[in-house]
């Protein structure tokens, strides 16, 4: 009798455990609610089951290392931002490196710095709470060159694990990353096959993934502005995909190249390998301005369509700051808005002083673009500059669903003719002052081709519905 009772207790306990731990008819939660390409609009992201436009800006690139993390993420969220960049970088003042430093001031690549990973884990937790998508850059290119390489634990003179002869890594690299003179980026089997180095590189990536694969709001970019062989980026993209698959996860990977011209052969490595690079980052196009920026971006989006390889096209860096070395504040605002209008899946202001970061200007632009796209049937629209007549170069940019909805952006004022032929009913006009995030009502006269004039020389967007 006692044996029968024990048997029944064990039997029902097993049934209870199975009921709590398995659900064969449903996908895991992160498969349902995590970041993925949208099935209806594959050039855009899907998050929590709906198409999602990613807009962002932040004070720093390696956000997990900043002191006031939660405060900054709250500001991001309040501004309408849902997208940040996170380099796994340690080169700024106050940062920590991922490996343990010994009493002799050398690093042991077999041991971790707990504070580095505590910061990383906290960042993933806090960004997930606020539904802020994180685009990780695994290898922070500039950490491995010039003065920063002098401090890097992977430098053979800084660790107890290998020397320069065994690793074939230089102890000094005085050149810019475009010259690719650090063999650190040739460790993979198809290149120099530097076994001692590659083992520790994999260990670092595995450690990163042990945290990031627990979350569904992460995208993976292999490098920052790289000029090395594509073998390197392909190796790590496939490695991360494999590790994710072993963990029952699905992840999205890309590479960021250095050339500013998107027609450069380097960029083709990303465009032409959709199984390896499952989304595209064209941040370097943001070194272009006005029509060149618009036309180059659209050309590559159309190229993906022709190749039957449509997938999200991201911009994790929009350059431009009057106090910086890359372009102007006006360029930054215009390129950010153009990225949205042309059909990119994401756009984010670069950190200062190379970009706007999350200053008041950035907050206003993000808020305005969020309000605009929420008012529109945004994901069905297409760039439609052909509907604009009497347009001067760089004067205006159009996104539309012909006969239904039109958004026209004026970067510096202007006056064009807009073809509304076929529009049924009485269209309404609303004006959005981008830098004030203020709406006002306008008037339309006539049908067919109408005259549309910007209120003044500021950044304005006309919305006709």
C-alpha positions in Angstrom: 0.0 0.0 0.0 2.8 2.4 0.9 4.6 1.6 -2.3 1.4 2.3 -4.3 1.0 5.7 -2.5 4.7 6.6 -3.2 4.2 5.6 -6.9 1.1 7.8 -7.2 2.8 10.8 -5.6 5.8 10.4 -7.9 3.5 10.0 -10.9 1.5 13.2 -10.3 4.7 15.1 -9.4 6.1 14.3 -12.8 2.9 15.4 -14.5 3.0 18.6 -12.6 6.7 19.3 -13.5 6.0 18.6 -17.2 3.0 20.9 -17.2 5.0 23.7 -15.7 8.1 23.3 -17.8 6.9 22.3 -21.3 4.5 23.8 -23.8 4.8 21.9 -27.1 2.1 23.9 -28.8 3.7 27.2 -28.2 7.0 28.8 -29.1 9.3 30.1 -26.4 8.4 33.6 -25.2 11.4 35.2 -26.8 10.6 33.7 -30.1 7.2 35.4 -30.0 8.1 38.8 -28.5 11.7 39.3 -29.3 13.3 41.4 -32.1 12.9 39.8 -35.6 12.1 40.8 -39.1 8.4 41.6 -39.6 6.6 39.0 -41.8 4.5 41.6 -43.5 7.1 44.3 -43.9 10.5 42.4 -44.1 12.5 45.6 -44.5 11.4 46.5 -41.0 11.8 45.0 -37.5 9.1 43.3 -35.5 9.1 43.6 -31.8 6.4 42.1 -29.5 4.4 41.0 -32.5 4.1 44.3 -34.4 6.2 46.3 -36.9 8.6 48.6 -35.1 10.6 51.6 -36.3 13.8 52.0 -34.3 14.8 55.6 -33.4 17.6 56.5 -31.1 20.4 58.7 -29.8 22.6 58.4 -26.7 25.4 60.2 -24.9 27.9 57.4 -25.4 28.5 54.3 -27.5 29.4 51.8 -24.8 26.4 52.7 -22.7 26.9 49.8 -20.3 30.0 51.6 -18.9 28.3 55.0 -18.1 27.6 56.0 -14.5 24.1 57.3 -14.8 22.7 54.5 -16.9 19.1 54.3 -15.6 18.7 58.0 -15.8 19.9 58.1 -19.4 17.7 55.2 -20.4 14.7 57.0 -18.9 15.5 60.1 -20.9 15.8 58.0 -24.0 12.4 56.4 -23.4 10.7 59.7 -22.7 11.9 61.2 -25.9 10.3 58.3 -27.9 13.6 56.5 -28.5 13.7 52.7 -28.6 17.2 52.0 -30.0 20.8 52.3 -28.8 24.3 51.3 -29.8 26.5 49.4 -27.4 30.1 48.8 -28.3 31.9 46.3 -26.0 34.5 49.0 -25.6 36.8 49.9 -22.6 38.9 52.7 -23.9 37.2 55.7 -22.2 38.1 57.2 -18.9 36.4 55.3 -16.1 35.8 52.2 -18.1 36.9 48.7 -17.0 38.3 45.9 -19.2 36.6 42.5 -19.3 39.6 40.5 -17.9 41.0 40.3 -14.4 44.1 42.4 -13.6 46.7 40.6 -11.4 48.9 42.1 -8.8 51.7 42.4 -11.3 49.5 44.7 -13.4 49.2 42.0 -16.1 45.9 40.6 -17.2 44.9 36.9 -17.0 42.6 36.2 -20.0 41.3 33.1 -18.2 39.8 35.2 -15.5 37.1 37.9 -15.7 36.7 41.3 -14.3 33.4 41.0 -12.4 32.6 44.7 -12.6 32.7 44.8 -16.4 30.2 42.0 -16.7 28.1 43.3 -13.8 27.7 46.6 -15.8 26.9 44.7 -19.0 24.2 42.6 -17.3 22.6 45.6 -15.6 22.5 47.4 -19.0 20.7 44.5 -20.6 18.2 44.3 -17.8 17.5 48.0 -17.8 17.2 48.4 -21.5 14.9 45.3 -21.7 12.6 46.9 -19.0 12.1 49.9 -21.3 11.8 47.9 -24.6 14.9 49.6 -25.9 16.5 47.6 -28.7 20.3 47.2 -28.3 22.7 46.9 -31.3 25.9 45.4 -29.9 29.2 45.8 -31.6 31.3 42.9 -30.6 34.7 44.1 -31.5 35.3 47.8 -30.9 37.8 48.4 -33.7 39.6 51.4 -32.3 40.3 49.6 -29.0 42.9 47.6 -30.9 45.0 50.4 -32.5 47.4 53.1 -31.4 47.2 54.3 -27.8 44.3 52.1 -26.9 46.1 48.9 -28.0 48.9 49.9 -25.5 46.3 49.4 -22.7 44.4 46.4 -24.2 44.6 43.1 -22.3 44.8 41.2 -25.6 48.1 42.9 -26.3 50.7 40.3 -25.6 52.8 42.6 -23.4 49.7 43.1 -21.2 48.8 39.5 -20.3 50.3 36.4 -18.8 48.8 34.0 -21.4 50.9 34.4 -24.6 53.8 36.4 -25.9 54.2 38.3 -29.2 56.1 35.4 -30.9 53.5 32.8 -30.0 50.5 34.9 -30.7 51.9 36.8 -33.8 50.3 39.9 -32.4 52.3 43.2 -32.3 53.0 45.0 -29.1 52.6 48.3 -30.8 50.3 49.5 -33.6 50.8 53.1 -34.4 48.6 53.3 -37.5 44.9 54.0 -38.1 42.6 50.9 -38.4 42.2 51.5 -42.1 45.7 50.1 -42.6 44.7 46.8 -40.8 48.1 46.3 -39.2 46.9 44.4 -36.2 46.9 40.6 -36.7 44.3 40.4 -34.0 41.7 40.6 -36.9 43.4 37.7 -38.8 43.1 35.0 -36.1 40.4 33.0 -37.8 41.1 29.7 -39.5 40.7 31.0 -43.1 43.3 33.7 -42.4 46.4 33.3 -40.1 44.7 30.7 -37.8 46.2 32.1 -34.6 45.1 29.4 -32.2 46.2 31.0 -28.9 44.4 34.2 -29.7 41.3 32.7 -31.3 40.7 30.6 -28.2 40.6 33.7 -25.9 38.5 35.6 -28.5 35.9 32.8 -28.5 36.0 32.8 -24.7 35.1 36.5 -24.7 32.3 36.1 -27.2 30.9 33.1 -25.2 30.9 35.2 -22.0 29.1 38.0 -23.7 26.5 35.6 -25.2 26.0 34.0 -21.8 24.3 37.3 -20.8 22.9 38.6 -24.1 21.2 35.3 -25.2 19.0 35.5 -22.2 17.2 38.5 -23.8 15.1 39.1 -26.9 16.0 42.7 -27.6 19.5 42.3 -29.0 21.0 42.8 -32.5 24.7 41.9 -33.2 27.1 43.9 -35.3 30.6 42.3 -35.6 32.7 45.5 -35.9 32.9 49.2 -36.0 34.1 50.8 -39.3 36.2 47.8 -40.3 38.5 47.4 -43.3 39.7 43.9 -42.6 38.9 40.9 -44.7 35.3 39.8 -44.7 36.5 36.3 -43.5 36.7 37.9 -40.0 33.2 39.2 -39.9 31.7 36.1 -41.5 33.4 33.9 -39.0 32.0 35.7 -36.0 28.6 36.1 -37.5 28.3 32.4 -38.1 29.8 31.6 -34.7 27.2 33.8 -32.9 24.4 32.3 -35.0 25.6 28.8 -34.1 25.9 29.5 -30.4 22.4 31.0 -30.5 21.0 28.0 -32.3 22.6 25.7 -29.7 20.8 27.7 -27.1 17.5 27.5 -28.9 17.6 31.2 -29.9 17.4 33.1 -33.2 19.7 36.2 -33.6 20.4 38.8 -36.3 23.9 39.7 -37.3 25.6 42.3 -39.6 28.9 44.0 -40.3 29.8 47.7 -40.5 32.3 48.7 -43.1 34.5 51.8 -43.2 34.0 53.1 -46.8 31.6 56.0 -47.0 30.5 55.0 -50.5 27.9 52.2 -50.3 28.9 51.0 -53.8 32.3 50.0 -52.4 33.0 46.2 -52.7 33.3 45.9 -49.0 29.6 46.7 -48.5 28.7 44.1 -51.1 29.9 41.5 -48.7 27.0 42.4 -46.4 24.4 43.0 -49.1 25.2 39.7 -50.9 25.3 37.3 -48.0 21.9 37.4 -46.4 22.3 34.1 -44.7 25.3 35.4 -42.8 24.5 39.1 -42.4 20.8 38.9 -41.7 20.4 42.7 -41.5 22.4 45.5 -43.1 24.0 48.6 -41.5 24.7 51.6 -43.7 25.8 54.0 -41.1 28.7 55.2 -43.2 26.2 56.6 -45.8 25.6 59.3 -43.2 28.9 60.9 -44.2 26.9 61.9 -47.4 24.6 64.9 -47.5 21.3 66.0 -49.2 20.4 64.2 -52.4 23.6 62.1 -52.4 22.6 60.6 -49.0 19.0 60.0 -50.1 19.9 58.5 -53.5 22.7 56.2 -52.2 20.5 54.8 -49.4 17.5 54.2 -51.7 19.7 52.6 -54.3 20.9 49.9 -51.9 17.4 49.2 -50.6 16.3 48.7 -54.1 19.3 46.5 -54.8 18.2 44.2 -52.0 14.7 44.0 -53.5 16.1 43.1 -56.9 18.3 40.4 -55.3 15.2 39.0 -53.4 17.2 39.6 -50.3 15.1 42.3 -48.5 15.9 42.7 -44.9 16.2 45.6 -42.4 18.6 48.4 -43.2 19.9 50.1 -40.0 21.8 53.3 -39.3 23.3 53.0 -35.8 25.3 56.2 -36.3 24.2 59.5 -37.8 27.1 62.0 -37.9 26.9 65.7 -37.5 27.6 68.3 -34.8 28.6 71.9 -35.2 31.2 71.4 -32.5 32.6 68.1 -33.9 34.8 66.9 -36.7 32.1 65.2 -38.8 29.6 67.4 -40.6 27.1 69.9 -39.1 24.1 69.8 -36.9 21.9 70.6 -39.8 23.3 67.6 -41.7 22.6 65.3 -38.7 19.0 66.4 -38.5 18.4 66.1 -42.3 20.1 62.7 -42.5 18.2 61.3 -39.5 14.8 62.4 -41.1 15.8 61.2 -44.5 16.7 57.7 -43.1 13.1 57.4 -41.8 11.5 58.8 -45.0 13.6 56.6 -47.4 12.6 53.4 -45.6 15.5 52.5 -43.3 14.6 50.2 -40.3 16.5 52.3 -37.8 18.4 55.5 -37.3 20.3 56.8 -34.3 22.3 60.0 -33.6 26.0 59.3 -33.0 27.5 60.3 -29.7 29.0 63.8 -29.2 31.1 65.4 -30.5 30.7 63.5 -33.7 26.9 63.5 -33.4 24.0 65.0 -31.5 23.9 62.2 -28.9 20.8 62.8 -26.9 20.9 66.6 -26.6 17.8 68.8 -26.8 18.0 68.9 -30.6 18.2 65.1 -30.8 15.3 64.7 -28.4 13.1 67.0 -30.4 13.8 65.3 -33.7 13.2 61.8 -32.2 9.9 62.9 -30.6 8.8 64.5 -33.9 9.6 61.5 -36.0 7.8 59.2 -33.6 4.7 61.4 -33.6 4.8 61.6 -37.4 5.2 57.9 -38.0 2.5 57.1 -35.4 0.0 59.4 -37.3 0.7 57.7 -40.6 0.1 54.3 -42.1 3.9 54.4 -42.1 5.0 50.9 -43.0 3.0 50.8 -46.2 4.6 54.0 -47.5 7.4 54.3 -50.0 9.9 57.1 -50.9 8.2 58.9 -53.8 10.2 62.0 -54.8 8.9 61.5 -58.4 5.6 63.0 -57.1 7.4 66.3 -56.5 7.6 68.8 -59.3 9.5 72.1 -59.6 11.9 70.6 -57.0 15.4 72.0 -56.7 18.3 69.7 -55.6 18.0 68.9 -51.9 14.8 71.0 -51.5 12.2 68.4 -50.4 11.8 64.7 -49.8 8.6 62.7 -50.1 7.2 59.4 -48.6 3.8 58.4 -49.7 1.0 55.9 -50.3 -0.2 57.4 -53.6 -3.9 58.5 -53.5 -4.0 58.1 -49.7 -1.2 59.7 -47.7 1.8 62.0 -48.3 4.6 63.3 -46.1 6.9 65.9 -47.5 10.1 67.1 -45.7 11.6 70.5 -46.3 15.1 70.8 -44.7 15.5 74.5 -45.3 12.2 75.8 -46.5 11.1 75.6 -50.1 8.1 75.4 -52.5 7.2 72.5 -54.7 4.3 71.1 -56.6 2.9 67.8 -55.3 1.0 65.5 -57.6 -2.2 64.4 -55.8 -3.9 63.1 -58.9 -6.2 60.2 -58.0 -6.7 61.3 -54.4 -10.4 60.8 -53.5 -12.2 63.0 -51.0 -10.9 66.2 -49.4 -7.3 65.9 -48.3 -6.2 67.6 -45.0 -2.8 69.3 -44.4 -0.9 69.3 -41.1 2.5 70.9 -40.6 5.1 69.5 -38.1 7.8 71.9 -36.9 10.5 69.2 -36.3 12.6 71.1 -33.8 9.7 72.2 -31.6 7.6 69.0 -32.1 4.6 71.2 -32.7 1.7 70.6 -35.1 -0.3 73.2 -36.9 -3.1 73.0 -39.4 -2.7 74.2 -43.0 -4.9 74.8 -46.0 -4.9 73.1 -49.4 -6.4 74.7 -52.5 -7.2 72.9 -55.8 -6.9 69.3 -56.9 -4.5 67.3 -58.9 -1.2 69.1 -58.7 -1.1 71.4 -55.7 1.4 74.0 -54.5 3.1 73.2 -51.2 5.2 75.9 -49.5 7.1 75.5 -46.3 6.1 78.0 -43.6 9.8 79.2 -43.2 13.4 78.1 -43.4 13.3 75.6 -40.5 12.9 71.9 -40.7 9.2 71.3 -41.6 7.2 68.2 -42.6 3.9 68.5 -44.4 1.5 65.6 -43.8 -1.4 65.2 -46.2 -4.1 62.6 -45.6 
